[in-house]
């Protein structure tokens, strides 16, 4: 399996977790980026597994991927952007997956959208006559087709303190800047051909189960398209110095336009309790208005930004005024 959009692509038959494998390969004894791994796992290199026996998601949820039923891949990114803007990466990866799946769903009655903070879902193009019959608690009519898990391996303390991995590092050349930058492992799982009994949760769906033609569910083709979209989006993001709203603002508009969470009433589980509100923006944290709950457990907060790192789950909820 190969694709020109990956600098290196290694495929294995079975492993526990591609994210875990890459973390071990990329990390030094101090848990930071091992400079010796730069040549082995450069920017846009990837590890793909036909089967995962200990796949991981948010909150350390684990699952087993059946052989050939899903695309399970982890991509190494070494983005040359300010460290404070790395939190945009899960949304960028989600947009790459959404752009990969959307044309495959044409004619099926479903469309692909991102779901904050790290999922890709499908929604029916037309609401069913009896929506209550297919409504999934917390998910509504949406069904999860892909999940994303981004894990940071920080740059060495010397580089981190000098700021050489940020904009100033570019003066030494892009490749040198990448070699000195933090690494981010972007784990992506896409449900391709599983039957209903093989899916990990009732609100999940596979492309085959949604009616996508079998030739469009082949892992190789999906991976090649994903690599292209991810490479293009990361390059565009880097050109804006890590700010999607920089330049003409088009990248930021695309991220928000693809996000199904915006405009919805949501319930977010945080370490301090449940927070309810209307999702109005991503920055890249989720911006809620008409908030009930919050860091202090108080209602009436006009607007609140919730970091993805503080979220155990985010689900659709009842309107805050009811």
Backbone torsions as a table, in degrees:
resi	resn	phi	psi	omega
1	UNK	NA	129.3	-180.0
2	UNK	-149.1	158.1	177.2
3	UNK	-154.9	134.4	-176.2
4	UNK	-67.4	-13.4	-179.6
5	UNK	-83.8	-9.3	174.3
6	UNK	-103.4	134.9	176.7
7	UNK	-71.2	-29.3	172.9
8	UNK	-152.4	139.6	178.2
9	UNK	-137.1	115.2	178.7
10	UNK	-112.2	128.1	178.9
11	UNK	-114.6	131.5	177.5
12	UNK	-119.7	156.3	-177.6
13	UNK	-72.5	-45.5	-177.2
14	UNK	-149.4	143.9	172.7
15	UNK	-155.8	170.8	176.5
16	UNK	-72.9	-61.3	-178.8
17	UNK	-147.3	125.4	177.7
18	UNK	-65.4	-33.9	176.3
19	UNK	-63.2	-44.3	179.4
20	UNK	-63.0	-41.1	-179.6
21	UNK	-62.0	-43.4	-178.9
22	UNK	-71.9	-35.8	176.8
23	UNK	-60.0	-42.7	178.9
24	UNK	-65.1	-37.2	-177.6
25	UNK	-74.5	-29.1	-173.1
26	UNK	-94.3	-20.5	-170.5
27	UNK	-93.4	142.0	170.8
28	UNK	-87.7	-179.4	-179.4
29	UNK	-58.8	-26.2	-179.3
30	UNK	-88.3	3.5	-179.6
31	UNK	83.1	-1.6	178.0
32	UNK	-97.5	174.3	-177.3
33	UNK	-58.2	131.3	175.8
34	UNK	-88.0	113.8	-178.3
35	UNK	-56.9	-27.3	-178.6
36	UNK	-68.8	-16.0	-178.1
37	UNK	-90.5	-2.7	-175.8
38	UNK	-61.9	-43.4	-178.5
39	UNK	-73.6	-34.3	-178.9
40	UNK	-73.5	-41.6	-179.1
41	UNK	-127.2	76.6	-179.5
42	UNK	-76.8	-180.0	176.3
43	UNK	-55.3	132.7	179.4
44	UNK	66.9	28.3	167.9
45	UNK	-90.1	160.0	-172.8
46	UNK	-149.8	150.1	174.3
47	UNK	-120.4	122.1	-177.6
48	UNK	-117.8	138.5	179.0
49	UNK	-122.1	136.5	175.7
50	UNK	-71.3	-31.6	178.0
51	UNK	-139.3	135.6	172.3
52	UNK	-117.0	133.7	-179.5
53	UNK	-101.2	-10.6	-180.0
54	UNK	-147.0	50.9	176.9
55	UNK	-60.0	147.8	-176.8
56	UNK	-124.3	146.4	173.5
57	UNK	-128.6	-162.9	178.5
58	UNK	-63.8	152.1	178.7
59	UNK	60.0	25.7	177.0
60	UNK	60.9	27.6	172.0
61	UNK	-67.2	139.7	-178.4
62	UNK	-124.5	158.5	177.8
63	UNK	-159.5	167.8	176.4
64	UNK	-110.8	132.3	177.2
65	UNK	-98.0	122.9	179.7
66	UNK	-68.2	154.3	-179.4
67	UNK	-56.4	128.1	174.2
68	UNK	64.4	8.7	-178.8
69	UNK	-86.7	-20.7	-174.6
70	UNK	-147.0	162.1	169.5
71	UNK	-93.6	120.1	176.3
72	UNK	-124.4	113.3	-174.8
73	UNK	-144.3	146.2	173.4
74	UNK	-123.2	131.0	-175.7
75	UNK	-113.2	135.1	176.0
76	UNK	-91.3	122.7	174.7
77	UNK	-117.1	139.0	175.0
78	UNK	-125.1	68.3	-172.5
79	UNK	-71.8	139.0	178.1
80	UNK	-96.9	80.8	178.6
81	UNK	-141.8	162.1	175.4
82	UNK	-58.3	140.4	-176.8
83	UNK	-56.8	-32.8	-177.7
84	UNK	-66.7	-14.0	-177.2
85	UNK	-104.1	5.6	179.5
86	UNK	-66.6	-19.8	-179.3
87	UNK	-66.2	-11.3	176.3
88	UNK	-75.0	-16.4	-171.1
89	UNK	-60.8	-42.1	177.8
90	UNK	-58.6	-36.1	179.1
91	UNK	-71.2	-37.7	176.7
92	UNK	-64.9	-43.2	177.8
93	UNK	-62.9	-40.6	176.9
94	UNK	-60.7	-40.6	178.6
95	UNK	-65.7	-37.2	177.0
96	UNK	-62.4	-42.3	178.0
97	UNK	-65.9	-43.5	179.8
98	UNK	-58.7	-42.5	-179.6
99	UNK	-70.1	-26.9	176.6
100	UNK	-72.3	-39.2	-173.9
101	UNK	-87.0	-30.5	-172.5
102	UNK	-54.4	-49.8	179.9
103	UNK	-66.5	-26.3	178.6
104	UNK	-69.9	-25.5	-177.6
105	UNK	-87.5	-2.9	-177.8
106	UNK	-57.4	128.8	178.7
107	UNK	86.2	-1.5	-178.9
108	UNK	-92.1	-13.1	-174.8
109	UNK	88.8	9.6	179.6
110	UNK	-128.2	153.5	174.2
111	UNK	-131.5	150.2	-177.8
112	UNK	-96.2	139.7	176.4
113	UNK	-144.5	158.8	173.8
114	UNK	-84.7	157.7	175.7
115	UNK	-132.2	120.1	-179.3
116	UNK	-63.0	137.5	4.9
117	UNK	-98.3	-14.7	-168.1
118	UNK	-153.5	29.7	179.1
119	UNK	-121.8	160.4	167.7
120	UNK	-122.8	130.9	-175.1
121	UNK	-124.9	166.5	170.5
122	UNK	-115.6	147.4	177.3
123	UNK	-128.6	145.0	177.7
124	UNK	-67.6	141.2	178.2
125	UNK	-68.7	-27.3	176.0
126	UNK	-129.8	130.1	179.8
127	UNK	-64.9	135.8	177.7
128	UNK	-65.9	155.2	-177.6
129	UNK	-59.6	-39.6	178.2
130	UNK	-114.5	84.0	-176.3
131	UNK	-63.7	-30.7	-177.1
132	UNK	-63.8	-23.4	-177.8
133	UNK	-72.5	-22.9	-177.9
134	UNK	-121.1	7.2	180.0
135	UNK	-72.2	130.6	176.4
136	UNK	-105.0	126.8	-177.7
137	UNK	-52.8	125.2	179.3
138	UNK	83.7	-10.8	-178.1
139	UNK	-122.7	-14.2	-179.2
140	UNK	61.4	-130.8	179.8
141	UNK	-91.0	-2.8	-178.0
142	UNK	-79.0	154.3	176.5
143	UNK	-133.8	136.7	-177.0
144	UNK	-79.9	127.2	176.9
145	UNK	-115.5	-14.5	-179.1
146	UNK	-155.0	150.7	176.1
147	UNK	-132.0	154.7	-175.9
148	UNK	-132.6	136.9	175.8
149	UNK	-133.5	111.7	179.2
150	UNK	-100.9	132.6	-180.0
151	UNK	-129.7	129.4	-176.1
152	UNK	-92.1	134.1	167.3
153	UNK	-115.5	106.4	-172.5
154	UNK	-66.8	154.9	174.9
155	UNK	-66.5	166.7	178.2
156	UNK	-61.3	154.0	-179.1
157	UNK	-58.4	-35.8	-179.8
158	UNK	-62.7	-46.0	-179.5
159	UNK	-70.3	-42.3	-177.5
160	UNK	-61.2	-42.5	-178.1
161	UNK	-73.8	-26.9	-179.1
162	UNK	-84.2	-17.5	-178.3
163	UNK	76.1	13.1	-174.8
164	UNK	-67.3	-19.0	179.8
165	UNK	-84.4	-6.0	178.0
166	UNK	-91.0	-157.8	-176.4
167	UNK	-55.2	-36.6	-179.2
168	UNK	-63.7	-29.9	-179.0
169	UNK	-64.5	-22.6	-178.5
170	UNK	-66.0	-22.2	180.0
171	UNK	-65.3	-23.1	177.2
172	UNK	-87.0	5.2	-177.9
173	UNK	101.5	145.0	-175.0
174	UNK	-63.3	-42.9	-177.4
175	UNK	-66.5	-39.1	176.7
176	UNK	-65.0	-41.4	179.3
177	UNK	-61.9	-40.1	178.1
178	UNK	-64.7	-40.4	-178.9
179	UNK	-63.6	-27.1	-178.3
180	UNK	-97.5	-6.3	-175.3
181	UNK	-80.4	163.8	168.6
182	UNK	-63.3	155.2	175.6
183	UNK	-109.6	143.3	175.7
184	UNK	-123.0	126.2	175.0
185	UNK	-92.9	120.2	-179.3
186	UNK	-106.8	99.9	178.4
187	UNK	-86.6	130.2	-176.6
188	UNK	-132.1	128.7	174.2
189	UNK	-122.7	126.9	-179.6
190	UNK	-122.3	127.1	177.4
191	UNK	-76.0	115.3	-175.4
192	UNK	-103.4	-59.4	-169.6
193	UNK	-132.8	13.5	-179.3
194	UNK	-64.8	146.7	168.4
195	UNK	-79.8	168.8	-176.5
196	UNK	-56.6	-37.6	-177.8
197	UNK	-71.2	-18.8	-178.1
198	UNK	-92.4	-8.6	-178.4
199	UNK	-78.3	144.7	-171.1
200	UNK	-72.5	-26.4	-177.9
201	UNK	-140.7	156.4	-177.1
202	UNK	-63.4	-25.1	-177.8
203	UNK	-93.0	15.3	176.4
204	UNK	-95.0	161.2	176.9
205	UNK	-147.4	157.0	174.2
206	UNK	-113.0	159.6	178.6
207	UNK	-59.1	-42.9	179.7
208	UNK	-61.8	-42.0	179.6
209	UNK	-66.0	-21.9	178.2
210	UNK	-87.8	-2.8	177.3
211	UNK	98.2	12.2	178.2
212	UNK	-72.4	137.1	179.4
213	UNK	-57.7	144.1	-172.7
214	UNK	-60.1	-34.2	-179.0
215	UNK	-68.4	-18.8	178.7
216	UNK	-91.9	-1.7	178.5
217	UNK	-105.3	6.5	179.5
218	UNK	-69.8	131.5	-173.7
219	UNK	-57.7	-39.9	-176.6
220	UNK	-59.6	-47.9	-179.4
221	UNK	-65.1	-41.2	178.7
222	UNK	-62.8	-42.8	-178.5
223	UNK	-64.9	-42.2	-180.0
224	UNK	-61.7	-44.3	179.0
225	UNK	-66.5	-38.9	178.5
226	UNK	-62.5	-43.8	178.8
227	UNK	-60.2	-40.8	179.8
228	UNK	-64.0	-48.2	-178.6
229	UNK	-65.8	-40.0	-178.9
230	UNK	-65.6	-43.8	179.6
231	UNK	-61.7	-42.9	-178.5
232	UNK	-67.0	-42.3	-178.0
233	UNK	-69.2	-41.4	179.1
234	UNK	-65.0	-40.6	178.5
235	UNK	-62.7	-41.8	178.4
236	UNK	-64.1	-39.2	178.6
237	UNK	-66.1	-42.5	177.4
238	UNK	-64.2	-38.4	178.4
239	UNK	-60.1	-26.4	179.1
240	UNK	-96.5	16.4	179.7
241	UNK	57.2	35.5	176.6
242	UNK	82.3	3.4	-179.6
243	UNK	-109.0	104.9	-178.7
244	UNK	-59.4	-23.5	-179.6
245	UNK	-89.9	2.6	177.8
246	UNK	-75.2	168.6	-179.6
247	UNK	63.0	-128.0	180.0
248	UNK	-82.5	-3.0	177.6
249	UNK	75.2	6.1	-174.3
250	UNK	-65.1	-38.6	-179.2
251	UNK	-63.4	-41.9	177.4
252	UNK	-62.7	-39.6	178.3
253	UNK	-65.2	-37.7	178.6
254	UNK	-66.3	-42.6	179.2
255	UNK	-60.1	-43.9	-178.4
256	UNK	-74.0	-36.9	-179.3
257	UNK	-65.1	-27.5	-179.5
258	UNK	-87.7	-9.0	-171.1
259	UNK	-87.5	113.6	-179.1
260	UNK	-73.0	-15.5	-177.0
261	UNK	-72.8	-32.4	-175.5
262	UNK	-66.5	137.2	-177.5
263	UNK	86.6	-2.0	-178.0
264	UNK	-102.7	151.6	168.6
265	UNK	-81.2	128.1	-173.7
266	UNK	-130.0	158.8	172.3
267	UNK	-120.5	120.7	-176.9
268	UNK	-112.9	128.7	177.0
269	UNK	-91.5	118.2	-179.5
270	UNK	-121.2	169.4	178.5
271	UNK	-59.7	-23.6	-179.0
272	UNK	-97.6	3.7	178.4
273	UNK	124.5	-173.0	-178.1
274	UNK	-79.3	141.3	175.2
275	UNK	-126.0	128.6	177.1
276	UNK	-112.5	146.1	176.5
277	UNK	178.1	175.3	176.4
278	UNK	-95.2	122.3	-179.3
279	UNK	-74.8	121.4	-175.2
280	UNK	-119.9	-14.5	-177.9
281	UNK	-167.8	165.8	169.6
282	UNK	-125.8	138.7	-174.8
283	UNK	-139.0	19.1	3.9
284	UNK	-89.3	-5.5	171.3
285	UNK	-61.6	159.4	-179.3
286	UNK	-82.6	126.3	179.9
287	UNK	-95.4	121.0	179.6
288	UNK	-110.6	142.8	174.6
289	UNK	-119.6	159.4	-177.6
290	UNK	55.9	52.4	-170.7
291	UNK	-79.1	137.8	169.1
292	UNK	-121.0	124.5	-173.6
293	UNK	101.0	-152.0	179.4
294	UNK	123.4	-179.7	-175.9
295	UNK	-53.0	-35.8	-179.2
296	UNK	-99.7	4.5	-179.7
297	UNK	72.8	19.5	-177.2
298	UNK	-104.3	144.3	175.6
299	UNK	-86.3	174.6	174.1
300	UNK	82.1	5.7	176.2
301	UNK	-70.6	127.9	-174.5
302	UNK	-65.8	-44.5	-177.5
303	UNK	-149.6	141.7	-177.4
304	UNK	-141.8	135.6	175.6
305	UNK	-106.3	122.8	-177.8
306	UNK	-107.5	122.9	178.1
307	UNK	-73.5	143.1	178.8
308	UNK	-60.3	-31.8	179.9
309	UNK	-67.2	-16.8	-179.7
310	UNK	-97.2	7.7	-171.4
311	UNK	-108.4	127.4	171.2
312	UNK	-89.0	-35.8	176.8
313	UNK	-161.1	155.7	175.8
314	UNK	-136.5	119.2	-175.9
315	UNK	-128.8	158.9	172.7
316	UNK	-64.7	145.7	-178.3
317	UNK	-137.2	176.9	176.4
318	UNK	-76.8	153.1	178.4
319	UNK	-52.4	144.3	-175.8
320	UNK	-67.6	-17.7	-179.0
321	UNK	-90.7	4.4	-178.8
322	UNK	-116.5	NA	NA
